[in-house]
Amino acid sequence: MPPLKSGTCASCSTANVKLRTNPFTNASQCSECRDASIIGITDIKSRFKLKEDDLEGLNMKTEPKPAFLGGPDRRWYLVEEVEGRAEEVTRARGDAKKEKEEAKNKAKEDKKKEKASAASTPKNTKGDKKGGKSPASASTVTPKASKRKRDGEEEEEEEEEEEDGVAAAPAAADPPVKRGRGRPPKAGGPKPPKKPVLNPDGTKRGRGRPPKAKATAVEKAPVDEDETE
């Protein structure tokens, strides 16, 4: 690499300084004036945190590297344009971050509302837990299946009523009365006196009409008219 020339800077008029050419103005400037007006891609990435896509539309000049260094040409941008683009990118990134945070907070609020509504709604019944159907699936039930289901529910209700009646009935003091004719006596009331088994004439009581008395042999024998005459 050839040594840099010395002379007077075209920007600050400083004498006896090493000069380098500005690719945008082709003027010979000192290192301080040149660095204040142009900036390379490496310094842009490290200083302004910009990406390649952020530099689209800006004025750029290339400068060949020395042969012994190799690689692509050096790229130079104007410092004023890079600073303006950096402000725009920073503002856009801040807005995007703010929108992202707002969306995140909104999602959290919606989730909290869903939990609150789920807690306020009544829980499913025991039948629903075992095999409850959703409203969409319940609409597809056939009439025969619905009738069987209704009959089953009625039977279950009857069984529950019987169980409740048995559980609620108090234990009877006396043994259950056998079914018979007439109204059963009240529980705990005075018992009616027992009827005598025998009639006053000493015969055993029975039900219905008593049998006819059998005729004696004398009564059955025919009477002879001649003998009577």
Helices and strands as residue ranges (DSSP letters): E 6-7, E 17-18, E 20-21, E 28-29, H 31-37, E 38-40, H 41-47, G 53-55, E 60-63, E 74-78, H 79-120, H 126-131, H 135-138, H 143-168, H 217-220, H 225-228
